[in-house]
């Protein structure tokens, strides 16, 4: 069998839009393919073949008309791309057979025809390209390898390409064509370490992606360009949900530059913006240091599915049983990765590995089916998303650990409460636990029924966790302790949508400590984790309060915690060095009641996780 260097097929094409150096940048379709065989062993050329391709749109640019001389009428009579590619394959195979050859390599005057036109168009039209289109010789690079002192090569036509090849064969002492470029058959997922060096000249940011896009969808958008292993990192917003952006890392700067030419190309009906990005940005999203994650992602060629909304008590066997025998998980329980908080509590998220697309598709059919009393969300994920989610939960403590105050400063409690809340021991509040993620104020008022008339003004308080997602808790301030007792007795374990809600009577003081991260249950009140029991017991009755205007700012705009310094003269209030990020107050009129949405850390060990839609 002849080697690849024995036979070249010189390959040339044109689109209905821009050609030359901008070929493929305008997403226009192929309209012309020309090829000719060169027998390198005998230094002979075969017959010139020229075939028109019928595009879906025959609207030709002026440049195309001028350079090709083609008209829309001619193209309407041509064959579609799939038929033309079959003709090409059959024609080349027959001619090779007559020459006694069995293999060949495509030769093109630059990578654009293969990488920026043929592969993207075939992908959009769901065409399977023959293997010959995954390896090619770039004639410009071959020429510069032979003649390194030569100037830049201009855009080549088929005739000039043949002249260049014959020149290298005859004048340069039988030059051997040995440098072949390849197109990746598929994208390979993989882990990325934070210590890995990532060249900023290889990274782009894609914006405007459909939220359900997977790494394979993004790789398909960049089809023809070689993405580095594990080089697609989907970006998440503050709520842990995809924000329509991704960072993509290519194997070199040449492929990155071609990716930038796909700015505003389409994925379905959406156009995607493509911009330069940095290696630092990529590592921030995709990099990880966890050995557990690295081991989980070490299995190659796996399809990753993310499960969200799992009960806190769910075990690996529960998850395997939920997925069923039609969706076998790779290596059983070893193919499951549960996401946990630093203290070991489950978040309700898990990642699952499947050996093939069929198993993953079967698993996705379980989307929003019930496990326990919860419906479970399933969707495609990526290795970078695994890293990002684990980094998000494991790198940030659930609540800031406050530094011990110096001896000359008086310890005071910092209760991040609304200006409408006054603390006290009267049990005139109720706590709702286990609310559906989508529960709005109207749902709570409907749930309370006739008891809504007993709610104090500004008395409905929705609780969010630190990621800004509903924690499943809410507090209601009632007009009296009797009203709160009646409400708790009547509505405890009453259903809201498809979930039962627990209702407890409590005081505003207990409510304030829960908003700081303490726990409240039938066994009593446990202090927040940021307050040690001795200090908690020594607190004075009147707590320090954050000023009302502090609620108007997002946490990053407020003072961050720092170790206090001893005052030079008069001691300053201790409040200055405590973290103000424990709550977010948002007022909105709703059925004549005011609602405060609190951003706090929920440490409650109940069977309702923290996922849901942000307010």
C-alpha positions as CSV (number, residue, x, y, z in Angstrom):
1,X,0.0,0.0,0.0
2,X,1.3,3.4,-0.9
3,X,2.1,5.9,1.8
4,X,0.2,9.1,2.2
5,X,3.1,11.0,0.6
6,X,2.8,9.0,-2.7
7,X,-0.5,10.6,-3.8
8,X,-2.0,14.0,-3.1
9,X,-5.4,15.2,-4.1
10,X,-5.2,19.0,-4.6
11,X,-8.5,20.3,-3.2
12,X,-10.0,23.8,-3.8
13,X,-13.4,25.3,-3.1
14,X,-15.4,28.5,-3.0
15,X,-18.4,29.7,-1.0
16,X,-21.4,31.9,-1.8
17,X,-19.8,34.7,0.3
18,X,-16.3,35.8,1.2
19,X,-13.3,33.8,-0.1
20,X,-9.6,34.0,0.2
21,X,-8.4,34.9,3.7
22,X,-12.0,35.4,5.0
23,X,-13.2,32.0,3.7
24,X,-15.9,30.7,6.1
25,X,-16.0,33.8,8.3
26,X,-19.5,34.8,7.0
27,X,-21.0,31.3,7.5
28,X,-21.9,31.0,3.8
29,X,-22.3,27.6,2.1
30,X,-20.0,25.8,-0.4
31,X,-21.0,26.3,-4.0
32,X,-17.9,24.9,-5.8
33,X,-15.4,22.1,-5.4
34,X,-12.4,21.4,-7.6
35,X,-9.8,18.7,-7.3
36,X,-6.9,17.1,-9.2
37,X,-4.7,14.1,-8.3
38,X,-0.9,14.4,-8.2
39,X,1.1,11.2,-8.3
40,X,4.2,12.1,-6.3
41,X,5.9,8.9,-7.2
42,X,5.7,9.4,-11.0
43,X,5.5,13.3,-10.8
44,X,2.2,13.2,-12.8
45,X,-1.1,15.0,-12.5
46,X,-4.5,13.6,-13.2
47,X,-7.7,15.0,-14.7
48,X,-9.1,18.3,-13.4
49,X,-12.6,17.7,-11.8
50,X,-15.0,20.6,-11.1
51,X,-18.4,20.2,-9.5
52,X,-21.0,22.8,-8.5
53,X,-22.7,22.5,-5.1
54,X,-26.3,23.5,-4.6
55,X,-26.6,25.7,-1.5
56,X,-29.8,26.2,0.6
57,X,-29.6,29.9,-0.3
58,X,-28.4,30.9,-3.8
59,X,-27.8,34.5,-2.8
60,X,-24.3,35.1,-4.1
61,X,-22.0,37.9,-2.9
62,X,-20.5,40.3,-5.5
63,X,-17.0,38.8,-4.7
64,X,-18.3,35.3,-5.4
65,X,-19.8,36.3,-8.7
66,X,-16.7,38.1,-9.8
67,X,-14.2,35.4,-8.8
68,X,-16.2,32.3,-9.9
69,X,-18.4,33.6,-12.7
70,X,-21.3,31.5,-11.4
71,X,-25.0,32.5,-11.3
72,X,-27.8,31.5,-9.1
73,X,-29.5,29.7,-12.0
74,X,-26.5,27.4,-12.5
75,X,-26.4,26.5,-8.8
76,X,-30.1,25.7,-8.7
77,X,-29.4,22.8,-11.1
78,X,-26.4,21.5,-9.1
79,X,-26.4,18.6,-6.6
80,X,-26.5,19.1,-2.9
81,X,-23.3,18.8,-0.8
82,X,-24.0,15.2,0.3
83,X,-24.2,14.0,-3.3
84,X,-21.1,16.0,-4.4
85,X,-19.0,14.5,-1.6
86,X,-20.1,11.0,-2.7
87,X,-19.1,11.9,-6.3
88,X,-15.7,13.1,-5.0
89,X,-15.0,10.0,-3.1
90,X,-16.0,7.7,-5.9
91,X,-14.1,9.7,-8.6
92,X,-10.9,9.8,-6.5
93,X,-11.1,6.1,-5.6
94,X,-11.6,5.1,-9.3
95,X,-8.7,7.2,-10.5
96,X,-6.4,5.9,-7.7
97,X,-7.2,2.3,-8.6
98,X,-6.2,3.0,-12.2
99,X,-2.9,4.4,-11.0
100,X,-2.3,1.4,-8.7
101,X,-2.6,3.5,-5.6
102,X,-4.9,2.9,-2.6
103,X,-4.4,5.9,-0.3
104,X,-4.0,9.6,-0.6
105,X,-3.9,12.8,1.3
106,X,-5.8,16.0,0.6
107,X,-3.7,19.1,-0.1
108,X,-5.1,22.5,0.4
109,X,-3.8,26.1,0.2
110,X,-4.5,26.8,3.8
111,X,-6.7,25.3,6.5
112,X,-9.8,27.4,6.0
113,X,-11.6,25.3,3.4
114,X,-11.4,22.2,5.6
115,X,-11.7,23.7,9.0
116,X,-13.9,26.7,8.5
117,X,-16.2,25.6,5.7
118,X,-16.4,21.9,5.1
119,X,-16.5,20.5,8.6
120,X,-18.9,23.2,10.1
121,X,-21.3,22.9,7.1
122,X,-21.3,19.1,7.2
123,X,-22.0,19.3,11.0
124,X,-24.9,21.6,10.6
125,X,-26.4,19.4,7.8
126,X,-25.7,16.2,9.9
127,X,-23.5,14.8,7.2
128,X,-20.8,12.2,8.0
129,X,-17.6,13.2,6.2
130,X,-15.3,10.5,4.8
131,X,-12.1,9.8,6.8
132,X,-10.0,11.5,4.1
133,X,-11.3,14.9,5.3
134,X,-9.8,14.5,8.7
135,X,-6.1,14.6,7.5
136,X,-4.6,17.1,5.1
137,X,-1.5,18.9,4.0
138,X,-1.3,22.6,4.2
139,X,0.6,23.6,1.1
140,X,1.5,27.1,2.5
141,X,3.2,25.6,5.5
142,X,5.0,23.0,3.4
143,X,6.3,25.7,1.1
144,X,7.6,27.7,4.1
145,X,9.2,24.6,5.5
146,X,11.1,24.2,2.2
147,X,11.8,27.9,1.7
148,X,12.0,29.5,5.1
149,X,13.4,32.7,3.7
150,X,10.5,33.2,1.2
151,X,7.9,35.9,1.7
152,X,4.3,35.2,2.7
153,X,2.3,33.2,0.2
154,X,-0.7,34.8,-1.3
155,X,-4.1,33.2,-1.6
156,X,-3.7,30.2,-3.9
157,X,-5.8,29.0,-6.8
158,X,-5.9,25.4,-8.0
159,X,-3.4,26.2,-10.8
160,X,-1.0,28.0,-8.5
161,X,-1.2,25.1,-6.0
162,X,-0.2,22.6,-8.7
163,X,2.6,24.9,-9.8
164,X,3.9,25.1,-6.2
165,X,3.7,21.3,-5.7
166,X,5.6,20.6,-9.0
167,X,8.1,23.2,-8.2
168,X,8.9,21.6,-4.8
169,X,9.1,18.1,-6.5
170,X,11.3,19.0,-9.4
171,X,13.4,22.0,-8.2
172,X,13.8,21.1,-4.5
173,X,15.0,17.6,-5.1
174,X,11.9,15.5,-4.7
175,X,10.5,17.1,-1.6
176,X,8.7,14.7,0.8
177,X,5.3,15.8,2.0
178,X,5.4,14.5,5.6
179,X,3.7,17.1,7.8
180,X,0.0,16.3,8.1
181,X,-2.6,18.3,9.9
182,X,-5.5,16.5,11.6
183,X,-9.1,17.4,12.6
184,X,-10.3,15.9,15.8
185,X,-13.1,13.4,15.4
186,X,-14.7,14.3,18.7
187,X,-14.1,16.4,21.8
188,X,-12.4,14.7,24.7
189,X,-13.5,15.7,28.2
190,X,-10.9,15.7,31.0
191,X,-9.8,17.4,34.2
192,X,-7.7,20.6,34.4
193,X,-5.4,21.4,37.3
194,X,-5.1,24.9,38.7
195,X,-1.4,24.6,38.4
196,X,-1.5,23.9,34.7
197,X,-0.1,26.6,32.4
198,X,-2.8,27.8,30.0
199,X,-1.6,30.2,27.2
200,X,-4.0,33.1,26.9
201,X,-3.5,33.1,23.1
202,X,-5.5,29.8,23.0
203,X,-8.6,30.8,24.9
204,X,-11.9,32.4,23.7
205,X,-15.2,33.3,25.5
206,X,-18.4,32.2,23.8
207,X,-21.5,34.2,24.8
208,X,-25.2,33.7,24.1
209,X,-25.3,29.9,24.4
210,X,-28.6,28.2,25.1
211,X,-28.7,27.3,28.8
212,X,-29.0,23.6,28.1
213,X,-25.9,23.5,25.9
214,X,-23.3,20.8,26.8
215,X,-19.6,20.7,26.1
216,X,-20.4,18.5,23.0
217,X,-22.7,21.2,21.7
218,X,-20.1,23.8,22.0
219,X,-17.5,21.5,20.4
220,X,-19.9,21.0,17.5
221,X,-20.2,24.8,17.1
222,X,-16.4,24.9,16.7
223,X,-16.3,21.8,14.5
224,X,-13.2,21.6,12.4
225,X,-11.1,23.3,15.1
226,X,-9.2,21.3,17.6
227,X,-10.2,22.0,21.2
228,X,-7.8,20.9,23.9
229,X,-8.7,18.0,26.1
230,X,-11.2,19.2,28.7
231,X,-11.1,22.6,27.0
232,X,-14.7,23.6,27.4
233,X,-15.7,25.3,30.6
234,X,-19.3,26.3,31.0
235,X,-19.7,29.3,33.2
236,X,-22.2,29.4,36.1
237,X,-23.9,32.4,37.7
238,X,-24.1,33.2,41.4
239,X,-27.0,30.8,41.8
240,X,-25.0,27.9,40.3
241,X,-26.9,27.9,37.0
242,X,-25.4,28.3,33.6
243,X,-25.3,31.9,32.4
244,X,-25.0,31.3,28.6
245,X,-21.2,31.7,28.5
246,X,-18.3,29.3,28.1
247,X,-14.6,29.5,28.0
248,X,-13.0,27.4,25.3
249,X,-9.3,26.4,25.1
250,X,-7.8,25.4,21.7
251,X,-4.6,23.5,21.0
252,X,-2.8,26.5,19.6
253,X,-3.2,30.2,18.7
254,X,-3.9,29.4,15.0
255,X,-7.1,27.5,16.0
256,X,-8.0,30.3,18.5
257,X,-7.8,32.9,15.7
258,X,-10.0,30.8,13.5
259,X,-12.5,30.5,16.3
260,X,-12.7,34.3,16.6
261,X,-13.7,34.4,13.0
262,X,-16.9,32.5,14.0
263,X,-18.1,35.5,15.9
264,X,-21.9,35.7,15.5
265,X,-22.2,32.3,13.8
266,X,-25.3,30.4,14.7
267,X,-26.1,27.6,17.0
268,X,-29.6,26.7,16.0
269,X,-31.5,30.0,15.8
270,X,-29.1,31.8,18.2
271,X,-26.1,33.7,17.1
272,X,-23.0,33.2,19.4
273,X,-20.6,35.9,20.2
274,X,-16.9,34.9,20.4
275,X,-14.3,37.0,22.1
276,X,-10.7,36.7,23.3
277,X,-10.2,35.5,26.9
278,X,-7.2,34.7,29.1
279,X,-5.7,31.5,30.5
280,X,-6.3,32.9,34.0
281,X,-10.0,33.2,33.3
282,X,-10.1,29.6,32.0
283,X,-8.3,28.2,35.1
284,X,-10.6,30.2,37.4
285,X,-13.6,28.3,35.9
286,X,-12.1,24.9,34.9
287,X,-9.2,24.4,37.3
288,X,-9.4,22.2,40.3
289,X,-7.2,20.8,43.0
290,X,-9.4,18.1,44.6
291,X,-8.0,14.6,44.3
292,X,-11.5,13.2,44.6
293,X,-12.6,15.1,41.5
294,X,-9.4,14.3,39.6
295,X,-10.0,10.6,40.3
296,X,-13.7,10.9,39.3
297,X,-12.7,12.6,36.0
298,X,-9.8,10.3,35.2
299,X,-12.1,7.9,33.4
300,X,-11.8,8.9,29.8
301,X,-14.6,9.2,27.1
302,X,-17.4,9.3,29.7
303,X,-20.6,11.2,29.4
304,X,-21.3,13.3,32.5
305,X,-24.8,14.0,33.8
306,X,-25.6,16.4,36.6
307,X,-28.4,15.5,39.1
308,X,-29.9,18.3,41.1
309,X,-32.5,18.3,43.9
310,X,-31.6,15.0,45.5
311,X,-32.9,14.4,49.0
312,X,-30.2,15.0,51.7
313,X,-30.6,11.4,52.8
314,X,-30.1,9.9,49.3
315,X,-27.5,7.2,49.2
316,X,-25.5,5.9,46.2
317,X,-27.8,2.9,46.0
318,X,-30.9,5.2,46.0
319,X,-29.4,7.0,43.0
320,X,-28.5,3.8,41.1
321,X,-32.0,2.5,41.7
322,X,-33.5,5.8,40.5
323,X,-31.5,5.6,37.2
324,X,-32.4,1.9,36.7
325,X,-30.7,-0.9,34.8
326,X,-31.3,0.8,31.4
327,X,-28.8,3.5,32.6
328,X,-25.9,1.7,34.1
329,X,-23.4,4.0,35.8
330,X,-19.8,3.5,35.0
331,X,-18.2,1.3,37.8
332,X,-21.4,1.5,39.9
333,X,-21.0,3.7,42.9
334,X,-17.5,4.7,41.8
335,X,-19.2,6.6,38.9
336,X,-21.1,8.8,41.4
337,X,-19.8,12.0,42.9
338,X,-21.9,13.7,45.5
339,X,-21.3,17.4,46.1
340,X,-21.0,18.4,49.7
341,X,-20.4,21.4,51.9
342,X,-17.1,21.7,53.7
343,X,-18.7,20.3,56.9
344,X,-19.8,17.2,55.0
345,X,-23.5,18.0,54.5
346,X,-24.9,17.2,51.1
347,X,-26.0,20.0,48.8
348,X,-28.4,17.9,46.8
349,X,-26.2,17.8,43.7
350,X,-24.4,14.8,42.2
351,X,-22.5,14.0,39.0
352,X,-22.8,10.7,37.3
353,X,-20.6,9.0,34.6
354,X,-22.0,6.9,31.8
355,X,-20.0,4.9,29.3
356,X,-21.9,5.9,26.2
357,X,-24.4,8.3,24.8
358,X,-27.2,5.7,24.9
359,X,-27.0,5.2,28.6
360,X,-26.9,9.0,29.2
361,X,-30.0,9.5,27.0
362,X,-31.8,6.9,29.0
363,X,-30.9,8.7,32.2
364,X,-32.1,12.1,30.9
365,X,-35.5,10.6,30.4
366,X,-35.7,10.5,34.2
367,X,-35.7,14.3,34.3
368,X,-38.2,15.6,36.9
369,X,-39.2,12.1,38.0
370,X,-39.6,11.6,41.8
371,X,-37.0,10.2,44.2
372,X,-38.4,10.1,47.7
373,X,-40.6,13.1,47.8
374,X,-38.5,15.2,45.5
375,X,-38.5,15.6,41.7
376,X,-35.0,15.3,40.3
377,X,-33.5,17.5,37.6
378,X,-31.0,15.9,35.2
379,X,-29.0,17.5,32.5
380,X,-25.7,17.2,30.6
381,X,-22.6,18.4,32.3
382,X,-18.9,18.8,31.7
383,X,-15.7,18.1,33.5
384,X,-15.2,21.9,33.9
385,X,-18.6,22.2,35.5
386,X,-17.8,19.4,38.0
387,X,-14.7,21.4,39.0
388,X,-16.6,24.7,39.1
389,X,-19.4,23.3,41.3
390,X,-17.0,21.6,43.7
391,X,-14.8,24.7,43.9
392,X,-17.9,26.8,44.7
393,X,-19.0,24.7,47.6
394,X,-15.7,23.6,49.0
395,X,-13.6,26.8,48.8
396,X,-16.1,29.2,50.5
397,X,-17.0,28.6,54.2
398,X,-20.7,28.5,54.9
399,X,-20.3,31.4,57.3
400,X,-17.4,33.6,58.1
401,X,-15.4,32.7,61.1
402,X,-15.2,35.9,63.1
403,X,-11.8,36.7,64.6
404,X,-11.6,36.9,68.4
405,X,-11.9,40.5,69.5
406,X,-9.0,42.0,71.4
407,X,-9.2,42.3,75.2
408,X,-10.0,46.1,75.2
409,X,-12.9,45.6,72.8
410,X,-16.3,44.5,74.0
411,X,-17.9,41.5,72.2
412,X,-21.4,42.2,70.9
413,X,-23.6,40.1,68.7
414,X,-24.1,41.0,65.2
415,X,-27.7,40.2,64.2
416,X,-28.1,40.8,60.5
417,X,-31.8,41.5,60.8
418,X,-34.3,43.7,59.0
419,X,-35.0,47.2,60.4
420,X,-38.6,45.9,60.8
421,X,-37.6,43.1,63.2
422,X,-37.4,43.8,66.9
423,X,-36.1,40.9,68.9
424,X,-37.9,39.5,71.8
425,X,-38.9,36.3,73.6
426,X,-42.6,36.4,72.8
427,X,-43.5,33.5,70.5
428,X,-45.5,35.5,68.0
429,X,-43.7,34.2,64.9
430,X,-44.0,31.0,62.8
431,X,-41.4,29.3,60.8
432,X,-42.3,27.5,57.5
433,X,-39.8,24.7,56.6
434,X,-39.7,22.6,53.4
435,X,-41.2,25.2,51.0
436,X,-41.1,24.3,47.3
437,X,-38.3,26.0,45.5
438,X,-40.7,27.9,43.3
439,X,-42.8,29.1,46.2
440,X,-43.6,32.8,45.9
441,X,-45.2,35.2,48.4
442,X,-48.7,34.5,46.9
443,X,-48.2,30.8,47.5
444,X,-47.4,31.4,51.2
445,X,-50.4,33.7,51.6
446,X,-52.6,31.0,49.9
447,X,-51.1,28.4,52.2
448,X,-52.0,30.5,55.3
449,X,-55.5,31.0,54.1
450,X,-57.7,32.9,56.6
451,X,-54.6,33.5,58.9
452,X,-53.2,36.0,56.5
453,X,-55.2,38.8,58.2
454,X,-53.1,38.1,61.4
455,X,-49.7,38.9,59.7
456,X,-47.9,42.0,60.9
457,X,-46.9,44.6,58.3
458,X,-43.5,43.8,56.8
459,X,-44.0,40.4,58.4
460,X,-43.2,37.9,55.6
461,X,-39.5,36.9,55.4
462,X,-38.2,34.6,52.7
463,X,-34.8,33.0,53.5
464,X,-32.1,32.5,50.9
465,X,-28.9,30.5,51.3
466,X,-25.4,32.0,50.6
467,X,-25.7,31.1,46.9
468,X,-28.8,33.3,46.6
469,X,-31.2,30.4,46.2
470,X,-34.3,29.7,48.3
471,X,-33.4,27.5,51.3
472,X,-37.0,26.2,51.7
473,X,-37.5,28.4,54.8
474,X,-39.6,31.4,55.6
475,X,-40.6,33.3,58.8
476,X,-43.9,35.0,59.4
477,X,-44.4,37.6,62.1
478,X,-48.0,37.3,63.5
479,X,-49.9,39.9,65.5
480,X,-49.9,37.8,68.7
481,X,-48.5,34.6,70.2
482,X,-52.1,33.1,70.2
483,X,-52.4,33.7,66.5
484,X,-49.0,32.1,65.8
485,X,-50.0,29.1,67.9
486,X,-53.3,28.6,66.0
487,X,-51.5,29.0,62.7
488,X,-48.8,26.4,63.6
489,X,-51.5,23.9,64.9
490,X,-53.7,24.2,61.8
491,X,-51.1,24.3,59.0
492,X,-48.3,22.0,60.3
493,X,-47.6,19.4,57.5
494,X,-50.2,20.9,55.2
495,X,-49.4,20.5,51.5
496,X,-48.1,23.3,49.3
497,X,-48.0,22.1,45.7
498,X,-46.4,18.6,45.9
499,X,-44.7,19.0,49.2
500,X,-45.7,19.1,52.8
501,X,-44.6,22.1,54.8
502,X,-43.6,22.0,58.5
503,X,-44.9,24.9,60.6
504,X,-43.3,25.8,64.0
505,X,-44.1,28.5,66.5
506,X,-41.1,30.6,67.5
507,X,-40.0,34.1,68.8
508,X,-38.4,36.9,66.9
509,X,-35.2,36.3,68.9
510,X,-35.1,32.7,67.7
511,X,-35.9,33.9,64.2
512,X,-32.9,36.3,64.3
513,X,-30.5,33.6,65.4
514,X,-31.7,31.2,62.7
515,X,-31.1,34.0,60.1
516,X,-27.5,34.0,61.3
517,X,-27.2,30.3,60.8
518,X,-28.4,28.8,64.1
519,X,-30.8,25.9,64.2
520,X,-34.3,25.8,65.5
521,X,-36.2,22.6,66.1
522,X,-38.4,20.8,68.6
523,X,-35.3,20.3,70.8
524,X,-34.7,24.0,71.1
525,X,-32.3,26.6,69.8
526,X,-28.7,26.0,68.8
527,X,-26.5,29.1,68.4
528,X,-25.1,30.0,65.0
529,X,-21.7,28.4,64.2
530,X,-20.0,31.7,64.1
531,X,-20.8,32.3,67.8
532,X,-19.2,30.0,70.4
533,X,-21.5,28.9,73.2
534,X,-19.8,30.8,76.0
535,X,-19.7,34.1,74.0
536,X,-23.3,33.5,72.9
537,X,-24.4,33.1,76.5
538,X,-22.6,36.3,77.6
539,X,-24.3,38.5,75.0
540,X,-26.2,41.5,76.4
541,X,-29.9,41.7,75.8
542,X,-29.7,44.6,73.3
543,X,-28.0,43.5,70.1
544,X,-26.0,45.6,67.8
545,X,-27.7,46.3,64.5
546,X,-26.5,46.9,61.0
547,X,-27.7,50.3,59.8
548,X,-30.7,50.3,57.6
549,X,-28.9,51.8,54.7
550,X,-26.5,48.9,54.6
551,X,-29.3,46.8,53.2
552,X,-29.2,48.8,50.0
553,X,-25.8,47.5,49.0
554,X,-24.7,44.2,47.7
555,X,-22.2,42.4,50.0
556,X,-19.1,43.1,47.8
557,X,-19.7,46.9,48.3
558,X,-19.6,46.6,52.1
559,X,-16.7,46.3,54.4
560,X,-15.1,42.9,54.4
561,X,-14.1,41.2,57.7
562,X,-10.6,42.0,59.0
563,X,-8.7,41.5,62.1
564,X,-9.3,44.5,64.3
565,X,-6.4,46.7,65.5
566,X,-6.2,48.1,69.0
567,X,-7.5,51.7,69.0
568,X,-5.0,54.4,69.6
569,X,-7.3,56.5,71.8
570,X,-11.0,55.9,72.1
571,X,-12.2,52.4,71.2
572,X,-14.3,52.2,68.1
573,X,-17.5,50.2,67.9
574,X,-16.8,46.5,67.3
575,X,-19.4,46.3,64.6
576,X,-16.9,47.6,62.0
577,X,-15.0,44.3,61.6
578,X,-17.9,41.9,61.4
579,X,-19.0,40.6,58.1
580,X,-22.1,42.3,56.7
581,X,-22.8,39.7,54.1
582,X,-25.2,37.6,56.2
583,X,-28.4,39.0,54.7
584,X,-29.9,40.7,51.8
585,X,-33.0,42.8,52.4
586,X,-35.5,43.4,49.5
587,X,-38.8,45.1,50.1
588,X,-41.8,44.6,47.7
589,X,-45.5,45.3,48.1
590,X,-47.5,42.1,48.0
591,X,-51.1,41.8,49.1
592,X,-50.6,44.7,51.6
593,X,-47.7,42.9,53.3
594,X,-44.0,43.6,53.1
595,X,-41.6,40.8,52.2
596,X,-38.0,40.7,53.3
597,X,-35.7,38.3,51.5
598,X,-32.8,37.2,53.7
599,X,-29.6,35.8,52.5
600,X,-28.3,33.7,55.3
601,X,-26.6,30.3,55.9
602,X,-29.1,27.6,56.7
603,X,-27.6,24.9,58.9
604,X,-30.9,23.0,59.3
605,X,-30.6,19.2,58.9
606,X,-33.9,18.5,57.3
607,X,-34.8,16.7,54.1
608,X,-35.1,19.7,51.9
609,X,-32.1,20.9,49.9
610,X,-31.1,24.4,48.9
611,X,-31.7,24.3,45.2
612,X,-34.3,26.3,43.4
613,X,-35.0,29.5,41.5
614,X,-33.6,32.7,42.9
615,X,-35.8,35.5,43.9
